Amino acid sequence: MKSFEAVYLTLEPFFPPLWRRVRSELVQFGRSHEGPASILDVGGRKSHYTVGVPGRITVTDICRRSGVQRDLNLGLNGAIARQMRQRRSNLRWVVFDDMTRSSFRSSTFDCVVAVEVLEHVERDADFVREVQRVLKPGGIFLMTTPNGDFVRNTNPDHKRHYRREELEALLRRSFEDVELEYAIAGGRFRRWALKSWSLKRPLRTFKSMMGNLVNSWQSGRANVKTRSHGTHHIIARARKAG
């Protein structure tokens, strides 16, 4: 384990609850898989939710080119790729790739994860179809996206926000086994949590950390999964037929 990974795992309880939810599922998947799981992280950039996950991680993203990408910290470039390789022990490859027409071979990965990615993709049906293609039989697609039943789209790079039924219909074009749930409660503590961390702003950082801690507890309540109003994300899982 590298020092970055050790620090990350120590601070994990104070990180955003969405990352923690995804990471928890990936860790469970990796531990239960027979042999090292091959996991493709699409659009991960710094890929916090796969840090320390047991398995062989491949991170892929499109190349950062536009001003909007730079402003919103989207896409991948050489500097980010080099930093990831230096920090991570479970990282196998960092690949520049477009998931709507991927260069990966069919039936390559045990799991594909895409956290807050699909809303950025114009050709979303092609993206999902390619995910299904590169998964091995029985493989899992785990994704998150903003909750279009509640969250208004104000992001200049978001092509759409999916309502739950819209996302389910899209996934079922390529997968038969699909499960969706609402996630991450809104409110004051979530707003605190959205503040960025900085050593120069210790009080703001502490407030953000406490916001994440409380918001994680709020988001763990059983009724959050079925609440379309007041939740900020949708988590979806789709399994490729074996």
Long-range contacts (C-beta under 8 A, 24 or more apart in sequence): 1-52, 1-89, 2-86, 2-87, 2-88, 2-89, 4-51, 4-87, 4-88, 5-51, 5-52, 5-87, 5-88, 5-89, 8-48, 8-51, 8-52, 9-51, 9-52, 13-213, 13-216, 14-209, 14-210, 14-212, 14-213, 15-48, 15-212, 16-193, 16-212, 17-184, 17-193, 17-212, 17-215, 17-216, 17-219, 17-220, 18-115, 18-116, 18-144, 18-183, 18-184, 18-233, 19-48, 19-49, 19-115, 20-49, 20-216, 21-183, 21-184, 21-219, 21-235, 22-49, 22-113, 22-115, 22-142, 22-144, 22-235, 23-48, 23-49, 23-50, 23-51, 23-53, 25-142, 26-50, 26-53, 26-55, 26-111, 26-113, 26-142, 27-52, 27-53, 27-54, 29-55, 29-110, 29-111, 29-140, 30-54, 30-55, 33-110, 37-110, 37-111, 38-108, 38-109, 38-110, 38-111, 38-136, 39-109, 39-110, 39-111, 39-112, 39-113, 40-104, 40-108, 40-109, 40-111, 40-112, 40-113, 40-134, 41-113, 41-114, 42-99, 42-112, 42-113, 42-114, 42-117, 42-131, 43-99, 43-114, 43-115, 43-116, 43-117, 43-120, 44-113, 44-115, 45-73, 45-74, 45-75, 45-76, 45-80, 46-80, 46-83, 46-84, 47-84, 47-88, 49-113, 49-115, 50-90, 50-113, 51-88, 51-90, 52-90, 53-90, 54-90, 55-90, 55-110, 55-111, 56-90, 56-92, 57-88, 57-90, 57-91, 57-92, 58-91, 58-92, 58-93, 58-94, 58-95, 58-109, 59-84, 59-91, 59-93, 59-94, 59-95, 60-94, 60-95, 60-96, 60-97, 60-99, 60-102, 60-104, 61-96, 61-97, 62-96, 62-97, 62-98, 63-96, 68-156, 68-157, 69-157, 72-155, 72-156, 72-157, 74-120, 74-157, 99-127, 99-130, 99-131, 100-126, 100-127, 100-130, 101-126, 101-130, 102-130, 102-133, 102-134, 104-134, 105-134, 106-133, 106-134, 107-133, 107-134, 107-135, 107-136, 107-137, 108-134, 108-135, 108-136, 109-134, 109-135, 109-136, 109-139, 110-135, 110-136, 110-139, 110-140, 111-135, 111-139, 111-140, 111-141, 111-142, 112-139, 112-140, 112-141, 112-142, 113-141, 113-142, 113-143, 114-141, 114-142, 114-143, 114-144, 115-143, 115-144, 116-144, 116-145, 116-146, 116-233, 117-143, 117-145, 118-143, 118-145, 118-162, 119-145, 119-146, 119-153, 119-155, 119-158, 119-159, 119-160, 119-161, 119-162, 120-157, 120-158, 120-159, 121-159, 122-159, 124-159, 124-160, 124-170, 125-170, 125-173, 128-170, 128-171, 128-173, 128-174, 128-175, 129-173, 129-174, 131-174, 132-174, 132-175, 132-238, 132-240, 135-240, 136-240, 137-240, 137-241, 137-242, 138-239, 138-240, 138-241, 138-242, 139-239, 139-240, 140-237, 140-238, 140-239, 140-240, 141-171, 141-175, 141-236, 141-237, 141-238, 141-239, 141-240, 142-235, 142-236, 142-237, 143-235, 143-236, 143-238, 144-183, 144-233, 144-234, 144-235, 144-236, 145-233, 145-234, 145-236, 146-232, 146-233, 146-234, 147-182, 147-183, 147-228, 147-231, 147-232, 147-233, 147-234, 148-234, 149-182, 149-228, 149-229, 150-186, 150-228, 150-229, 150-230, 150-231, 150-232, 151-232, 162-234, 164-228, 164-234, 167-234, 167-236, 168-236, 171-236, 171-238, 174-238, 175-238, 175-239, 175-240, 175-241, 176-241, 177-238, 177-239, 177-241, 178-236, 178-237, 178-238, 179-236, 179-237, 179-238, 180-234, 180-235, 180-236, 180-237, 181-225, 181-226, 181-234, 181-235, 182-224, 182-225, 182-226, 182-227, 182-228, 182-231, 182-233, 182-234, 182-235, 183-219, 183-224, 183-225, 183-231, 183-232, 183-233, 183-234, 183-235, 184-215, 184-219, 184-224, 184-231, 184-232, 184-233, 185-215, 185-218, 185-219, 185-221, 185-224, 185-227, 185-230, 185-231, 185-232, 186-230, 186-231, 186-232, 187-215, 187-218, 187-230, 189-214, 189-215, 189-218, 190-215, 190-218, 190-232
